[in-house]
């Protein structure tokens, strides 16, 4: 589904999840899941990595941005912890 750039820039309150997925010297790339009309959608945007980089969310994107519909999926994650005393 396509959303207007201005709509995505102004709807921070409806964000379900925001995750940093990559970064460079100049930008930080985010993946954002948001709710609209009872459905969940995913989009990506970047912002300047420091106060010297003047880049806001979706700033260099077209006027309409394609967002993919997503659904929540429960996943089991295994982590490893240090054993005390070894």
PDB file of N, CA, C and O in Angstrom, chain B, residues numbered from 101:
ATOM      1  N   UNK B 101       0.856  -1.172   0.000  1.00  0.00           N
ATOM      2  CA  UNK B 101       0.000   0.000   0.000  1.00  0.00           C
ATOM      3  C   UNK B 101       0.901   1.234   0.000  1.00  0.00           C
ATOM      4  O   UNK B 101       1.937   1.252   0.665  1.00  0.00           O
ATOM      5  N   UNK B 102       0.511   2.240  -0.731  1.00  0.00           N
ATOM      6  CA  UNK B 102       1.304   3.471  -0.785  1.00  0.00           C
ATOM      7  C   UNK B 102       0.751   4.496   0.199  1.00  0.00           C
ATOM      8  O   UNK B 102      -0.460   4.671   0.333  1.00  0.00           O
ATOM      9  N   UNK B 103       1.682   5.171   0.888  1.00  0.00           N
ATOM     10  CA  UNK B 103       1.339   6.231   1.833  1.00  0.00           C
ATOM     11  C   UNK B 103       2.071   7.498   1.418  1.00  0.00           C
ATOM     12  O   UNK B 103       3.180   7.440   0.886  1.00  0.00           O
ATOM     13  N   UNK B 104       1.452   8.626   1.661  1.00  0.00           N
ATOM     14  CA  UNK B 104       2.094   9.907   1.379  1.00  0.00           C
ATOM     15  C   UNK B 104       3.232  10.126   2.373  1.00  0.00           C
ATOM     16  O   UNK B 104       3.123   9.781   3.550  1.00  0.00           O
ATOM     17  N   UNK B 105       4.320  10.703   1.880  1.00  0.00           N
ATOM     18  CA  UNK B 105       5.499  10.956   2.704  1.00  0.00           C
ATOM     19  C   UNK B 105       5.146  11.779   3.940  1.00  0.00           C
ATOM     20  O   UNK B 105       5.602  11.462   5.039  1.00  0.00           O
ATOM     21  N   UNK B 106       4.350  12.820   3.780  1.00  0.00           N
ATOM     22  CA  UNK B 106       3.988  13.689   4.904  1.00  0.00           C
ATOM     23  C   UNK B 106       3.215  12.918   5.979  1.00  0.00           C
ATOM     24  O   UNK B 106       3.401  13.158   7.171  1.00  0.00           O
ATOM     25  N   UNK B 107       2.356  11.998   5.558  1.00  0.00           N
ATOM     26  CA  UNK B 107       1.595  11.173   6.502  1.00  0.00           C
ATOM     27  C   UNK B 107       2.543  10.337   7.360  1.00  0.00           C
ATOM     28  O   UNK B 107       2.382  10.279   8.579  1.00  0.00           O
ATOM     29  N   UNK B 108       3.526   9.693   6.737  1.00  0.00           N
ATOM     30  CA  UNK B 108       4.476   8.860   7.477  1.00  0.00           C
ATOM     31  C   UNK B 108       5.364   9.695   8.396  1.00  0.00           C
ATOM     32  O   UNK B 108       5.742   9.233   9.473  1.00  0.00           O
ATOM     33  N   UNK B 109       5.700  10.907   7.991  1.00  0.00           N
ATOM     34  CA  UNK B 109       6.543  11.764   8.822  1.00  0.00           C
ATOM     35  C   UNK B 109       5.813  12.239  10.074  1.00  0.00           C
ATOM     36  O   UNK B 109       6.455  12.507  11.090  1.00  0.00           O
ATOM     37  N   UNK B 110       4.490  12.348  10.024  1.00  0.00           N
ATOM     38  CA  UNK B 110       3.727  12.938  11.128  1.00  0.00           C
ATOM     39  C   UNK B 110       3.051  11.926  12.041  1.00  0.00           C
ATOM     40  O   UNK B 110       2.412  12.344  13.007  1.00  0.00           O
ATOM     41  N   UNK B 111       3.152  10.618  11.797  1.00  0.00           N
ATOM     42  CA  UNK B 111       2.368   9.650  12.568  1.00  0.00           C
ATOM     43  C   UNK B 111       3.182   8.846  13.579  1.00  0.00           C
ATOM     44  O   UNK B 111       2.917   7.657  13.757  1.00  0.00           O
ATOM     45  N   UNK B 112       4.138   9.439  14.228  1.00  0.00           N
ATOM     46  CA  UNK B 112       5.016   8.746  15.176  1.00  0.00           C
ATOM     47  C   UNK B 112       4.246   8.016  16.274  1.00  0.00           C
ATOM     48  O   UNK B 112       4.695   6.964  16.729  1.00  0.00           O
ATOM     49  N   UNK B 113       3.106   8.537  16.710  1.00  0.00           N
ATOM     50  CA  UNK B 113       2.355   7.921  17.804  1.00  0.00           C
ATOM     51  C   UNK B 113       1.802   6.553  17.490  1.00  0.00           C
ATOM     52  O   UNK B 113       1.467   5.816  18.417  1.00  0.00           O
ATOM     53  N   UNK B 114       1.689   6.170  16.215  1.00  0.00           N
ATOM     54  CA  UNK B 114       1.134   4.882  15.832  1.00  0.00           C
ATOM     55  C   UNK B 114       2.209   3.845  15.533  1.00  0.00           C
ATOM     56  O   UNK B 114       1.902   2.764  15.029  1.00  0.00           O
ATOM     57  N   UNK B 115       3.456   4.157  15.834  1.00  0.00           N
ATOM     58  CA  UNK B 115       4.548   3.223  15.597  1.00  0.00           C
ATOM     59  C   UNK B 115       4.477   2.075  16.593  1.00  0.00           C
ATOM     60  O   UNK B 115       4.387   2.304  17.800  1.00  0.00           O
ATOM     61  N   UNK B 116       4.518   0.839  16.094  1.00  0.00           N
ATOM     62  CA  UNK B 116       4.500  -0.359  16.926  1.00  0.00           C
ATOM     63  C   UNK B 116       5.924  -0.765  17.281  1.00  0.00           C
ATOM     64  O   UNK B 116       6.203  -1.142  18.420  1.00  0.00           O
ATOM     65  N   UNK B 117       6.820  -0.689  16.310  1.00  0.00           N
ATOM     66  CA  UNK B 117       8.211  -1.084  16.522  1.00  0.00           C
ATOM     67  C   UNK B 117       9.114  -0.263  15.612  1.00  0.00           C
ATOM     68  O   UNK B 117       8.784  -0.002  14.455  1.00  0.00           O
ATOM     69  N   UNK B 118      10.257   0.139  16.155  1.00  0.00           N
ATOM     70  CA  UNK B 118      11.263   0.872  15.376  1.00  0.00           C
ATOM     71  C   UNK B 118      12.615   0.254  15.699  1.00  0.00           C
ATOM     72  O   UNK B 118      13.024   0.230  16.860  1.00  0.00           O
ATOM     73  N   UNK B 119      13.318  -0.247  14.677  1.00  0.00           N
ATOM     74  CA  UNK B 119      14.560  -0.973  14.871  1.00  0.00           C
ATOM     75  C   UNK B 119      15.640  -0.410  13.956  1.00  0.00           C
ATOM     76  O   UNK B 119      15.391  -0.165  12.775  1.00  0.00           O
ATOM     77  N   UNK B 120      16.836  -0.204  14.497  1.00  0.00           N
ATOM     78  CA  UNK B 120      17.981   0.166  13.664  1.00  0.00           C
ATOM     79  C   UNK B 120      18.421  -1.091  12.926  1.00  0.00           C
ATOM     80  O   UNK B 120      18.709  -2.112  13.551  1.00  0.00           O
ATOM     81  N   UNK B 121      18.474  -1.020  11.594  1.00  0.00           N
ATOM     82  CA  UNK B 121      18.872  -2.194  10.822  1.00  0.00           C
ATOM     83  C   UNK B 121      20.208  -2.012  10.111  1.00  0.00           C
ATOM     84  O   UNK B 121      20.790  -2.988   9.637  1.00  0.00           O
ATOM     85  N   UNK B 122      20.700  -0.784  10.029  1.00  0.00           N
ATOM     86  CA  UNK B 122      21.993  -0.538   9.395  1.00  0.00           C
ATOM     87  C   UNK B 122      22.433   0.888   9.714  1.00  0.00           C
ATOM     88  O   UNK B 122      21.630   1.718  10.140  1.00  0.00           O
ATOM     89  N   UNK B 123      23.700   1.155   9.504  1.00  0.00           N
ATOM     90  CA  UNK B 123      24.203   2.520   9.685  1.00  0.00           C
ATOM     91  C   UNK B 123      25.443   2.710   8.826  1.00  0.00           C
ATOM     92  O   UNK B 123      26.136   1.758   8.467  1.00  0.00           O
ATOM     93  N   UNK B 124      25.692   3.943   8.518  1.00  0.00           N
ATOM     94  CA  UNK B 124      26.900   4.315   7.788  1.00  0.00           C
ATOM     95  C   UNK B 124      27.519   5.493   8.527  1.00  0.00           C
ATOM     96  O   UNK B 124      27.050   5.885   9.595  1.00  0.00           O
ATOM     97  N   UNK B 125      28.544   6.034   7.966  1.00  0.00           N
ATOM     98  CA  UNK B 125      29.179   7.193   8.592  1.00  0.00           C
ATOM     99  C   UNK B 125      28.210   8.364   8.695  1.00  0.00           C
ATOM    100  O   UNK B 125      28.286   9.153   9.636  1.00  0.00           O
ATOM    101  N   UNK B 126      27.292   8.482   7.724  1.00  0.00           N
ATOM    102  CA  UNK B 126      26.436   9.656   7.648  1.00  0.00           C
ATOM    103  C   UNK B 126      24.979   9.416   8.048  1.00  0.00           C
ATOM    104  O   UNK B 126      24.293  10.364   8.431  1.00  0.00           O
ATOM    105  N   UNK B 127      24.489   8.179   7.971  1.00  0.00           N
ATOM    106  CA  UNK B 127      23.060   7.921   8.193  1.00  0.00           C
ATOM    107  C   UNK B 127      22.823   6.680   9.044  1.00  0.00           C
ATOM    108  O   UNK B 127      23.661   5.780   9.106  1.00  0.00           O
ATOM    109  N   UNK B 128      21.666   6.650   9.698  1.00  0.00           N
ATOM    110  CA  UNK B 128      21.186   5.481  10.433  1.00  0.00           C
ATOM    111  C   UNK B 128      19.900   5.031   9.744  1.00  0.00           C
ATOM    112  O   UNK B 128      18.978   5.827   9.564  1.00  0.00           O
ATOM    113  N   UNK B 129      19.837   3.740   9.356  1.00  0.00           N
ATOM    114  CA  UNK B 129      18.682   3.193   8.654  1.00  0.00           C
ATOM    115  C   UNK B 129      17.784   2.455   9.642  1.00  0.00           C
ATOM    116  O   UNK B 129      18.241   1.589  10.389  1.00  0.00           O
ATOM    117  N   UNK B 130      16.499   2.810   9.634  1.00  0.00           N
ATOM    118  CA  UNK B 130      15.516   2.218  10.532  1.00  0.00           C
ATOM    119  C   UNK B 130      14.494   1.401   9.758  1.00  0.00           C
ATOM    120  O   UNK B 130      14.176   1.701   8.607  1.00  0.00           O
ATOM    121  N   UNK B 131      13.983   0.352  10.417  1.00  0.00           N
ATOM    122  CA  UNK B 131      12.793  -0.361   9.959  1.00  0.00           C
ATOM    123  C   UNK B 131      11.688  -0.006  10.939  1.00  0.00           C
ATOM    124  O   UNK B 131      11.882  -0.071  12.153  1.00  0.00           O
ATOM    125  N   UNK B 132      10.545   0.363  10.422  1.00  0.00           N
ATOM    126  CA  UNK B 132       9.443   0.823  11.263  1.00  0.00           C
ATOM    127  C   UNK B 132       8.181   0.034  10.931  1.00  0.00           C
ATOM    128  O   UNK B 132       7.803  -0.085   9.766  1.00  0.00           O
ATOM    129  N   UNK B 133       7.530  -0.507  11.970  1.00  0.00           N
ATOM    130  CA  UNK B 133       6.235  -1.169  11.826  1.00  0.00           C
ATOM    131  C   UNK B 133       5.205  -0.254  12.465  1.00  0.00           C
ATOM    132  O   UNK B 133       5.371   0.186  13.602  1.00  0.00           O
ATOM    133  N   UNK B 134       4.135   0.030  11.722  1.00  0.00           N
ATOM    134  CA  UNK B 134       3.103   0.921  12.237  1.00  0.00           C
ATOM    135  C   UNK B 134       1.725   0.359  11.929  1.00  0.00           C
ATOM    136  O   UNK B 134       1.561  -0.478  11.042  1.00  0.00           O
ATOM    137  N   UNK B 135       0.730   0.839  12.686  1.00  0.00           N
ATOM    138  CA  UNK B 135      -0.655   0.402  12.518  1.00  0.00           C
ATOM    139  C   UNK B 135      -1.429   1.466  11.772  1.00  0.00           C
ATOM    140  O   UNK B 135      -1.304   2.660  12.048  1.00  0.00           O
ATOM    141  N   UNK B 136      -2.242   1.009  10.808  1.00  0.00           N
ATOM    142  CA  UNK B 136      -3.126   1.921  10.084  1.00  0.00           C
ATOM    143  C   UNK B 136      -4.354   1.133   9.650  1.00  0.00           C
ATOM    144  O   UNK B 136      -4.236   0.117   8.965  1.00  0.00           O
ATOM    145  N   UNK B 137      -5.513   1.593  10.041  1.00  0.00           N
ATOM    146  CA  UNK B 137      -6.760   0.954   9.637  1.00  0.00           C
ATOM    147  C   UNK B 137      -6.892  -0.481  10.104  1.00  0.00           C
ATOM    148  O   UNK B 137      -7.494  -1.303   9.413  1.00  0.00           O
ATOM    149  N   UNK B 138      -6.336  -0.798  11.270  1.00  0.00           N
ATOM    150  CA  UNK B 138      -6.420  -2.149  11.807  1.00  0.00           C
ATOM    151  C   UNK B 138      -5.415  -3.124  11.213  1.00  0.00           C
ATOM    152  O   UNK B 138      -5.442  -4.310  11.544  1.00  0.00           O
ATOM    153  N   UNK B 139      -4.528  -2.649  10.342  1.00  0.00           N
ATOM    154  CA  UNK B 139      -3.502  -3.496   9.736  1.00  0.00           C
ATOM    155  C   UNK B 139      -2.127  -2.963  10.107  1.00  0.00           C
ATOM    156  O   UNK B 139      -1.980  -1.803  10.490  1.00  0.00           O
ATOM    157  N   UNK B 140      -1.117  -3.827   9.990  1.00  0.00           N
ATOM    158  CA  UNK B 140       0.265  -3.454  10.282  1.00  0.00           C
ATOM    159  C   UNK B 140       1.047  -3.347   8.978  1.00  0.00           C
ATOM    160  O   UNK B 140       0.886  -4.164   8.071  1.00  0.00           O
ATOM    161  N   UNK B 141       1.894  -2.329   8.901  1.00  0.00           N
ATOM    162  CA  UNK B 141       2.707  -2.092   7.709  1.00  0.00           C
ATOM    163  C   UNK B 141       4.159  -1.852   8.120  1.00  0.00           C
ATOM    164  O   UNK B 141       4.438  -1.404   9.232  1.00  0.00           O
ATOM    165  N   UNK B 142       5.077  -2.157   7.202  1.00  0.00           N
ATOM    166  CA  UNK B 142       6.507  -1.977   7.439  1.00  0.00           C
ATOM    167  C   UNK B 142       7.070  -1.003   6.411  1.00  0.00           C
ATOM    168  O   UNK B 142       6.718  -1.049   5.232  1.00  0.00           O
ATOM    169  N   UNK B 143       7.941  -0.133   6.873  1.00  0.00           N
ATOM    170  CA  UNK B 143       8.618   0.821   6.002  1.00  0.00           C
ATOM    171  C   UNK B 143      10.048   1.010   6.497  1.00  0.00           C
ATOM    172  O   UNK B 143      10.380   0.621   7.616  1.00  0.00           O
ATOM    173  N   UNK B 144      10.881   1.602   5.669  1.00  0.00           N
ATOM    174  CA  UNK B 144      12.271   1.887   6.024  1.00  0.00           C
ATOM    175  C   UNK B 144      12.547   3.364   5.769  1.00  0.00           C
ATOM    176  O   UNK B 144      12.013   3.959   4.833  1.00  0.00           O
ATOM    177  N   UNK B 145      13.389   3.939   6.616  1.00  0.00           N
ATOM    178  CA  UNK B 145      13.793   5.332   6.422  1.00  0.00           C
ATOM    179  C   UNK B 145      15.148   5.550   7.070  1.00  0.00           C
ATOM    180  O   UNK B 145      15.590   4.742   7.887  1.00  0.00           O
ATOM    181  N   UNK B 146      15.800   6.632   6.708  1.00  0.00           N
ATOM    182  CA  UNK B 146      17.089   6.952   7.314  1.00  0.00           C
ATOM    183  C   UNK B 146      17.066   8.367   7.865  1.00  0.00           C
ATOM    184  O   UNK B 146      16.305   9.223   7.414  1.00  0.00           O
ATOM    185  N   UNK B 147      17.922   8.586   8.852  1.00  0.00           N
ATOM    186  CA  UNK B 147      18.104   9.909   9.448  1.00  0.00           C
ATOM    187  C   UNK B 147      19.605  10.154   9.583  1.00  0.00           C
ATOM    188  O   UNK B 147      20.399   9.213   9.565  1.00  0.00           O
ATOM    189  N   UNK B 148      19.979  11.406   9.715  1.00  0.00           N
ATOM    190  CA  UNK B 148      21.383  11.754   9.880  1.00  0.00           C
ATOM    191  C   UNK B 148      21.971  11.121  11.129  1.00  0.00           C
ATOM    192  O   UNK B 148      21.319  11.072  12.172  1.00  0.00           O
ATOM    193  N   UNK B 149      23.208  10.636  11.025  1.00  0.00           N
ATOM    194  CA  UNK B 149      23.852   9.947  12.137  1.00  0.00           C
ATOM    195  C   UNK B 149      24.337  10.901  13.228  1.00  0.00           C
ATOM    196  O   UNK B 149      24.504  10.487  14.375  1.00  0.00           O
ATOM    197  N   UNK B 150      24.563  12.162  12.891  1.00  0.00           N
ATOM    198  CA  UNK B 150      24.983  13.149  13.883  1.00  0.00           C
ATOM    199  C   UNK B 150      24.204  14.434  13.660  1.00  0.00           C
ATOM    200  O   UNK B 150      23.472  14.571  12.679  1.00  0.00           O
ATOM    201  N   UNK B 151      24.368  15.357  14.569  1.00  0.00           N
ATOM    202  CA  UNK B 151      23.669  16.637  14.430  1.00  0.00           C
ATOM    203  C   UNK B 151      24.175  17.432  13.222  1.00  0.00           C
ATOM    204  O   UNK B 151      23.528  18.386  12.790  1.00  0.00           O
ATOM    205  N   UNK B 152      25.326  17.039  12.682  1.00  0.00           N
ATOM    206  CA  UNK B 152      25.876  17.719  11.503  1.00  0.00           C
ATOM    207  C   UNK B 152      25.231  17.250  10.192  1.00  0.00           C
ATOM    208  O   UNK B 152      25.318  17.944   9.179  1.00  0.00           O
ATOM    209  N   UNK B 153      24.580  16.067  10.206  1.00  0.00           N
ATOM    210  CA  UNK B 153      23.920  15.545   9.013  1.00  0.00           C
ATOM    211  C   UNK B 153      22.454  15.957   9.052  1.00  0.00           C
ATOM    212  O   UNK B 153      21.694  15.492   9.901  1.00  0.00           O
ATOM    213  N   UNK B 154      22.070  16.812   8.150  1.00  0.00           N
ATOM    214  CA  UNK B 154      20.710  17.349   8.112  1.00  0.00           C
ATOM    215  C   UNK B 154      19.840  16.446   7.237  1.00  0.00           C
ATOM    216  O   UNK B 154      19.577  16.754   6.074  1.00  0.00           O
ATOM    217  N   UNK B 155      19.392  15.312   7.821  1.00  0.00           N
ATOM    218  CA  UNK B 155      18.567  14.352   7.090  1.00  0.00           C
ATOM    219  C   UNK B 155      17.448  13.878   8.005  1.00  0.00           C
ATOM    220  O   UNK B 155      17.708  13.280   9.049  1.00  0.00           O
ATOM    221  N   UNK B 156      16.205  14.142   7.619  1.00  0.00           N
ATOM    222  CA  UNK B 156      15.055  13.709   8.392  1.00  0.00           C
ATOM    223  C   UNK B 156      14.430  12.464   7.796  1.00  0.00           C
ATOM    224  O   UNK B 156      14.766  12.080   6.676  1.00  0.00           O
ATOM    225  N   UNK B 157      13.515  11.817   8.536  1.00  0.00           N
ATOM    226  CA  UNK B 157      12.852  10.616   8.028  1.00  0.00           C
ATOM    227  C   UNK B 157      12.171  10.866   6.683  1.00  0.00           C
ATOM    228  O   UNK B 157      11.434  11.838   6.515  1.00  0.00           O
ATOM    229  N   UNK B 158      12.430   9.983   5.743  1.00  0.00           N
ATOM    230  CA  UNK B 158      11.815   9.994   4.406  1.00  0.00           C
ATOM    231  C   UNK B 158      12.173  11.236   3.581  1.00  0.00           C
ATOM    232  O   UNK B 158      11.546  11.484   2.551  1.00  0.00           O
ATOM    233  N   UNK B 159      13.151  12.007   4.004  1.00  0.00           N
ATOM    234  CA  UNK B 159      13.473  13.270   3.333  1.00  0.00           C
ATOM    235  C   UNK B 159      13.803  13.095   1.851  1.00  0.00           C
ATOM    236  O   UNK B 159      13.397  13.914   1.026  1.00  0.00           O
ATOM    237  N   UNK B 160      14.527  12.049   1.511  1.00  0.00           N
ATOM    238  CA  UNK B 160      14.946  11.859   0.120  1.00  0.00           C
ATOM    239  C   UNK B 160      14.108  10.805  -0.601  1.00  0.00           C
ATOM    240  O   UNK B 160      14.522  10.285  -1.637  1.00  0.00           O
ATOM    241  N   UNK B 161      12.940  10.492  -0.060  1.00  0.00           N
ATOM    242  CA  UNK B 161      12.029   9.514  -0.669  1.00  0.00           C
ATOM    243  C   UNK B 161      11.035  10.223  -1.586  1.00  0.00           C
ATOM    244  O   UNK B 161      10.854  11.436  -1.481  1.00  0.00           O
ATOM    245  N   UNK B 162      10.386   9.472  -2.488  1.00  0.00           N
ATOM    246  CA  UNK B 162       9.356  10.089  -3.343  1.00  0.00           C
ATOM    247  C   UNK B 162       8.138  10.513  -2.523  1.00  0.00           C
ATOM    248  O   UNK B 162       8.048  10.190  -1.339  1.00  0.00           O
ATOM    249  N   UNK B 163       7.209  11.229  -3.139  1.00  0.00           N
ATOM    250  CA  UNK B 163       6.025  11.727  -2.430  1.00  0.00           C
ATOM    251  C   UNK B 163       5.121  10.610  -1.923  1.00  0.00           C
ATOM    252  O   UNK B 163       4.433  10.790  -0.919  1.00  0.00           O
ATOM    253  N   UNK B 164       5.107   9.452  -2.601  1.00  0.00           N
ATOM    254  CA  UNK B 164       4.352   8.289  -2.141  1.00  0.00           C
ATOM    255  C   UNK B 164       5.327   7.148  -1.902  1.00  0.00           C
ATOM    256  O   UNK B 164       6.182   6.861  -2.740  1.00  0.00           O
ATOM    257  N   UNK B 165       5.189   6.494  -0.738  1.00  0.00           N
ATOM    258  CA  UNK B 165       6.126   5.455  -0.323  1.00  0.00           C
ATOM    259  C   UNK B 165       5.374   4.144  -0.185  1.00  0.00           C
ATOM    260  O   UNK B 165       4.352   4.077   0.498  1.00  0.00           O
ATOM    261  N   UNK B 166       5.880   3.096  -0.835  1.00  0.00           N
ATOM    262  CA  UNK B 166       5.277   1.768  -0.772  1.00  0.00           C
ATOM    263  C   UNK B 166       5.639   1.119   0.563  1.00  0.00           C
ATOM    264  O   UNK B 166       6.815   1.026   0.916  1.00  0.00           O
ATOM    265  N   UNK B 167       4.617   0.669   1.306  1.00  0.00           N
ATOM    266  CA  UNK B 167       4.811  -0.020   2.576  1.00  0.00           C
ATOM    267  C   UNK B 167       4.193  -1.410   2.467  1.00  0.00           C
ATOM    268  O   UNK B 167       3.101  -1.566   1.921  1.00  0.00           O
ATOM    269  N   UNK B 168       4.879  -2.401   2.976  1.00  0.00           N
ATOM    270  CA  UNK B 168       4.411  -3.780   2.904  1.00  0.00           C
ATOM    271  C   UNK B 168       3.565  -4.114   4.127  1.00  0.00           C
ATOM    272  O   UNK B 168       3.914  -3.738   5.246  1.00  0.00           O
ATOM    273  N   UNK B 169       2.446  -4.822   3.917  1.00  0.00           N
ATOM    274  CA  UNK B 169       1.640  -5.286   5.050  1.00  0.00           C
ATOM    275  C   UNK B 169       2.395  -6.421   5.734  1.00  0.00           C
ATOM    276  O   UNK B 169       2.956  -7.293   5.071  1.00  0.00           O
ATOM    277  N   UNK B 170       2.405  -6.403   7.062  1.00  0.00           N
ATOM    278  CA  UNK B 170       3.108  -7.418   7.852  1.00  0.00           C
ATOM    279  C   UNK B 170       2.181  -7.967   8.921  1.00  0.00           C
ATOM    280  O   UNK B 170       1.109  -7.416   9.172  1.00  0.00           O
ATOM    281  N   UNK B 171       2.605  -9.063   9.551  1.00  0.00           N
ATOM    282  CA  UNK B 171       1.855  -9.650  10.657  1.00  0.00           C
ATOM    283  C   UNK B 171       2.846 -10.043  11.744  1.00  0.00           C
ATOM    284  O   UNK B 171       4.004 -10.336  11.446  1.00  0.00           O
ATOM    285  N   UNK B 172       2.408 -10.053  13.002  1.00  0.00           N
ATOM    286  CA  UNK B 172       3.307 -10.478  14.073  1.00  0.00           C
ATOM    287  C   UNK B 172       3.502 -11.991  14.026  1.00  0.00           C
ATOM    288  O   UNK B 172       2.555 -12.740  13.789  1.00  0.00           O
ATOM    289  N   UNK B 173       4.732 -12.431  14.254  1.00  0.00           N
ATOM    290  CA  UNK B 173       5.072 -13.847  14.291  1.00  0.00           C
ATOM    291  C   UNK B 173       5.910 -14.078  15.536  1.00  0.00           C
ATOM    292  O   UNK B 173       6.912 -13.395  15.749  1.00  0.00           O
ATOM    293  N   UNK B 174       5.508 -15.030  16.354  1.00  0.00           N
ATOM    294  CA  UNK B 174       6.261 -15.358  17.557  1.00  0.00           C
ATOM    295  C   UNK B 174       7.420 -16.262  17.176  1.00  0.00           C
ATOM    296  O   UNK B 174       7.239 -17.233  16.441  1.00  0.00           O
ATOM    297  N   UNK B 175       8.643 -15.941  17.687  1.00  0.00           N
ATOM    298  CA  UNK B 175       9.830 -16.737  17.395  1.00  0.00           C
ATOM    299  C   UNK B 175      10.543 -17.078  18.694  1.00  0.00           C
ATOM    300  O   UNK B 175      10.557 -16.283  19.633  1.00  0.00           O
ATOM    301  N   UNK B 176      11.132 -18.263  18.740  1.00  0.00           N
ATOM    302  CA  UNK B 176      11.923 -18.702  19.876  1.00  0.00           C
ATOM    303  C   UNK B 176      13.373 -18.330  19.608  1.00  0.00           C
ATOM    304  O   UNK B 176      13.914 -18.640  18.546  1.00  0.00           O
ATOM    305  N   UNK B 177      14.005 -17.663  20.575  1.00  0.00           N
ATOM    306  CA  UNK B 177      15.390 -17.233  20.423  1.00  0.00           C
ATOM    307  C   UNK B 177      16.236 -17.893  21.501  1.00  0.00           C
ATOM    308  O   UNK B 177      15.870 -17.867  22.676  1.00  0.00           O
ATOM    309  N   UNK B 178      17.362 -18.484  21.116  1.00  0.00           N
ATOM    310  CA  UNK B 178      18.289 -19.093  22.067  1.00  0.00           C
ATOM    311  C   UNK B 178      19.459 -18.138  22.259  1.00  0.00           C
ATOM    312  O   UNK B 178      20.066 -17.681  21.290  1.00  0.00           O
ATOM    313  N   UNK B 179      19.772 -17.839  23.523  1.00  0.00           N
ATOM    314  CA  UNK B 179      20.924 -17.010  23.865  1.00  0.00           C
ATOM    315  C   UNK B 179      21.843 -17.823  24.763  1.00  0.00           C
ATOM    316  O   UNK B 179      21.414 -18.818  25.347  1.00  0.00           O
ATOM    317  N   UNK B 180      23.088 -17.418  24.879  1.00  0.00           N
ATOM    318  CA  UNK B 180      24.065 -18.125  25.690  1.00  0.00           C
ATOM    319  C   UNK B 180      24.562 -17.196  26.785  1.00  0.00           C
ATOM    320  O   UNK B 180      24.930 -16.049  26.531  1.00  0.00           O
ATOM    321  N   UNK B 181      24.568 -17.719  28.022  1.00  0.00           N
ATOM    322  CA  UNK B 181      25.002 -16.940  29.177  1.00  0.00           C
ATOM    323  C   UNK B 181      26.224 -17.595  29.802  1.00  0.00           C
ATOM    324  O   UNK B 181      26.392 -18.813  29.737  1.00  0.00           O
ATOM    325  N   UNK B 182      27.067 -16.781  30.404  1.00  0.00           N
ATOM    326  CA  UNK B 182      28.279 -17.263  31.063  1.00  0.00           C
ATOM    327  C   UNK B 182      27.900 -18.031  32.318  1.00  0.00           C
ATOM    328  O   UNK B 182      27.035 -17.603  33.082  1.00  0.00           O
ATOM    329  N   UNK B 183      28.560 -19.182  32.529  1.00  0.00           N
ATOM    330  CA  UNK B 183      28.344 -19.981  33.734  1.00  0.00           C
ATOM    331  C   UNK B 183      29.275 -19.437  34.807  1.00  0.00           C
ATOM    332  O   UNK B 183      30.492 -19.407  34.626  1.00  0.00           O
ATOM    333  N   UNK B 184      28.702 -19.010  35.918  1.00  0.00           N
ATOM    334  CA  UNK B 184      29.497 -18.453  37.015  1.00  0.00           C
ATOM    335  C   UNK B 184      30.366 -19.543  37.644  1.00  0.00           C
ATOM    336  O   UNK B 184      29.919 -20.677  37.814  1.00  0.00           O
ATOM    337  N   UNK B 185      31.601 -19.197  37.987  1.00  0.00           N
ATOM    338  CA  UNK B 185      32.494 -20.114  38.680  1.00  0.00           C
ATOM    339  C   UNK B 185      33.397 -20.909  37.757  1.00  0.00           C
ATOM    340  O   UNK B 185      34.172 -21.735  38.238  1.00  0.00           O
ATOM    341  N   UNK B 186      33.331 -20.698  36.478  1.00  0.00           N
ATOM    342  CA  UNK B 186      34.214 -21.431  35.551  1.00  0.00           C
ATOM    343  C   UNK B 186      35.343 -20.560  35.082  1.00  0.00           C
ATOM    344  O   UNK B 186      36.183 -21.005  34.300  1.00  0.00           O
TER     345      UNK B 186
END
